[in-house]
């Protein structure tokens, strides 16, 4: 494999991509605006038909009184937790050790709001009712993420969710949903978004992950809660003079993809079955519970990347360019299914995995002989 392209270069040159909806480029915005009347007025500091209609639609989808559009989920979730902490007069919340607020936000919750997190459960598993019952600290709010991205998109049993919700309500603990990928969980649970959200006091969903908009998020809850969130949105600098490019793209791609979540879920399950037949590769979970899962390689990042690069060049199919180490001899990548998977003939996907399996076996044999 000497002189071979890097995994990123090979991935960029592929004809097909197994994951996602396609390139994030200006065409995404152009397509969303093609059907919009030129006379459509922008929103102005959170007011106007374009934003108010969309917020109303999202509130209805989530079964909440009102919803507010935010530029980012990071902003929306920090604000949600701040509101619940202020209401209770207690600046302490609980969430998973691999929660986005804990590992991806530069301690924003702590530095901006002086809120203390309580980390529940081992990082490699989901939060359970037992974890909540055995908390030693008093908290204002518990955050649950559905699905739990950093451990392969795992989901708790629905009865477990109901039990946690009932406990929180009985003990005056607010329950917030990090539902960045909430819509992607609906096929597994067999529930509507509103039915799931009824278990929670506040809800955040992303508008660019499974939906594929440009950027943005929605925070939903009671009218009193969202009125407070608008004040904090202004304080955070998120109340831009106009957000309509994000709103229009979110609305357009929401309508394009909201009914495709079952398709993405079935694609993930299908692909996982084939992946698990490859040498030294497993998926987490073994059977996906949403459109996402993790592929774990019993091989270091340095060793798996040239193999993937060779497979990409030979087949014209790309899987991922983002390989992350989990140890000296192990690594993984994240798989999120979208529109692109359906464009690839199934025999070509199988051919891709057969070649990957072959090269994995050859590499393993070489390593054993050294």
N, C-alpha and C positions, 0 to 999 in steps of 0.2 A: 504493500500500500504506500510505498515511498512516492513522494511527489504528488500525493493525493490532495484534493481540495479540502479545506476545513469543513467541519460539519455545517457551519453557518453558510459558507459559500455554496456548498452542495444543496442545502435546503432552499436557498434563495433561487436556485436555477431549476427546481423541480416543476413539472407540468401540473401535478396534482398535490394537494395538501389534504392529509387525512383529517386534520383538526380545524376547528374554527369556521368562520363565515367568509374568509378571504382577506385580501390585503386591506389594511387600514390606510386608505389614501383619500385624496380629494374626491374621487369618484363616489365614495360613500355619501358624502355631503351633497354632491350634484344630483344623485339619484333621488335622495329624499326631497329635494327642492323642486324637482321637475313638475310635480303635480300641484304645487302651491301657487295660488293666485298672486300676481305681482302686487296687488293691492292689500295683501295680508299685512296687518299692522304688527309691529313688534310689541313685546311687553315692555313696560317701563317700571323699573324697580319693583318687580314682583306683581304688578297689576296689568290687566289687559286680557282680552278674550283668549289669545293664543296660550297663555300660561294657565289661566283660570279654568278653561275647558279641559286642558290636559290633567290638571290637578284633580278636578272633579272625577274624571274617568279613572284615575289611579286610586282615588279614595273608594270608589265603587268596587273596583277590582279587588281591593284589599279588605273590603268590608269595614272601613273606618269612617268616622264622621268627616274628616278632612285630610288633605295631603298637601305637602309643600315640596316644590322642586328645588333641589340643591345642586350646586356645581359639582360636588363630590360627596361620596359616601363617608370619607374621613371626616369632613365637616359635619355631616348630618348625624353621625353616630356619637361623636364627642358631645354635640349639643343635646342629643336625646338623654345621654347619661347625666349631663350637668343639670338638666331640668328635673330629673327624678331625684337627684341628690339634693338639690335645693328644696324640693317639695318636702322631703323627709328631714332635712337639716342634718344629713349624714353624708359625708363625702367618701363613701366606700362602695364599690361595686364588685361583682364577681363575674369571671368569665374563664374560658379555656386558656391554658398556657400558650397555645398557638393562635390565639385570637388576633385578628388584624391590628387592633388597637395596641396590642402588646409587642408585636414583632415588626410591624411595618410603618409605624407612624412617629418614630423618633420621640417616643414618650410624650406625645402631644397632650394626652389626657392628664398626665401628671404635671407637666410643665405649665400648660395653659389654664388648667382647671383645679389643680391640686387635689385630684381625685385619686384615692388609693385603690389599686386593684387587688382582689383576692383571687389567686389562681386555683381553679378547681380541677380535679382529676389529673391523672398521669397524661403527659403530652401525647402519648400514642393511642389514647382511647377517648371515647366520647364522655361528656358529663352525664352522670346518672342521677336519679332521684336520691340514691344513697349519699352521693357527694353533697347534694344540697342539704339533706337532713343532718349531716355531720359537720356542717360549717360551724366553726367556733366563733367567727366574727359576725357582728350584725352588719347587714348591707342594705343599701337603698334600692339596688336594682341588680338583677341577674341578666346577663346577656347570653343568649344561645345562638349559635350559627348553624344555619341549615342551608346546604350541607356543610360539614366541617372540612373546608378545602385542604388544609395542610396535612390531613391524614387520609387523603384520597377521596374526599367527598362523601364520607360516611354519614349516615343518618340514624337517629335513634328510632326505636319503635314508637308508633304513634301513641300507644297507651302510656309509654314512658313520658312523652311530651304532655299528655293530659294530666298525668299525676304531678309532674313538676309545676305545671300551671296552677293546679288546684292548691298545692302547698303554698306557692308564692302568694296567691290571693288570700289564703287563710291567715297568712302571717305578715301581711302588709308589705310584701316585697314586690316591686314593679318588675315585670318581665319584658325585656326588649328583644326583638328578633333582628339579628343580622341576617337578613334574607337577600343578600346580594344576588344569590342564585336561587331564590325561592321558587320561581316559575319552573325551574328545571326539576324540582322535587315533586311536582304535582302528579306526574304519572305513577311514581312509586307509591305515594301515599293514597292515591285514588281520591284525593280531596280537592276542593276548590281553594284558591288562594285565600278567600274570605274565611273559609272554615278553619284553616290553619292559623290565620292571623287573629281569629277570635280568642285564641289561647294567650295572646300577647297584648300588653298595654300600648306598645309602640312598635313600629315596623319600618325597617329600611330595605329598599330594593335598589339594585344597580340597574342602570339603563344602557350600559355598554357591554356587559358580559354576554349572557345568553341572548339578550335582545339585540345587541350589536349597534347601538347608537354611537354618536360621537363621544359623548361624555355625559355625566349627570347621574342624579340619584333622586329618589323620592323618600320622604319621611312622612309617615302617616300615624294618626291617632285621634284622640278626642279634639274637639275644637279648642278647648282650653290649652291642651298640650301644643298643638300646632301654632296657636297664637304666640305662645312663648318661644317656639322654635324660630318664628319669623324675626323676633327681636334679637335672638342670638345669631341668626343668619346675618343680620346687619352688623352686629358687633364683630363677627368673624370676617367681614369684608366679602361675604358671598352674595350680597344683594346687588348684583351688577345692574347697570342701567338697562341692559337687554340680555336675555338668555335664549332668545327664540331660535338661534341656529341649533342649539342643543335640544330644545324642546321639539322642534319640527322633526329633527332626525330621530329622536326617541320615539315620537308618536308614529312615524312612518315605519320604522323597523319593528316596533312593538306589534303593529298590525300585520306585518309580514311574517312574524315568527312566533307569536303567542300560541298559535295552534300547531306548531311543529315540535313542541317539547317531547311529545311521545315518539316522534320520528328520531330525534336526537338520542333519546333514552334507549330505544331499540338498537340503534347503531352502536352505542357504547357497549351494550350487552353482547351483541354479535362480535364486535372486534375483540372484546376481552376473552371470549371463548377461544378465538384463534391465537391471540397473543400468549395465552397460558399453555399452548401446545409447543411454544418455542423453547429451545434449550436455554436454561439459566435466566429465564424471564418470568416474572409473576406480576399479577395485577393486585392492587389494593383499592377497593375490596375485590375479592375473587370474582364476584358478580356485582357489577356497578349498580348503584341505587339512584343514580341520576345520569346526566349526560357526561359526567367526568369520572376519571379514575387516575391512579398513578401506575406507571410501568416501572417495576423495580428490576434492575439488572444485577446479576451476581458477577459484576465486573466493574472495575474502576472507571471513572469518567474518562481518564486518559486512554483506556483501552476500548471503551465502547464507542467513542466519538469517531475514530477512523472506520469502524465497522458500519456505523450508520451512514457516514459519508459515502462509503462504497455502495451501499444499498440504494441510497438516493440517486447516485450517478447512474447506476445500472438500470433502475426501474423508472426513474422520473417521478417517483412518489416520495413526498416528504412527510415525516412524522413529527419531529420537533428538533429545534436547534438548541433548546435550553436544557442541557443535561446537568444535573446537580449531584454532587457527591453526597453519600450518606455514610461513608467510611473509607478506609484505605482501599478496599476491594469491592465496593458496592456503589451504586448510583441509581438515579431515577429521573423520570420526566413526567410532566403532567399532561394528561390528555383530556381535552374538552371538545365534544362533538358538536358540530354545527352544520351549516348548509353544504360545506365542501365534500363531506364524506359520501353523500348520495351521488355525486358526480363521477365517482371512480368505479369502473366496472369491478364487480366482486372478484372475478378471476385475477385481476391485476393486484388487488389487495392481498389475495392469497399468495400470489407469486412474490410479492414484496416480503411477506412474512416467511415464506419458504426460504428465500435467499438469506434473510436475517437469521433464521434458525441455522442454516448451513454455516454461515460465517461465525456465528457464536460457538458452534461445536468445534470448528477448526481452531478458533482462537483458544478455547478452553483446553483443547488437546495440546496445543503448542505450549501453553503455560504449564501444564502438568509435566511435559517432557523436559522442561528447563531445570 
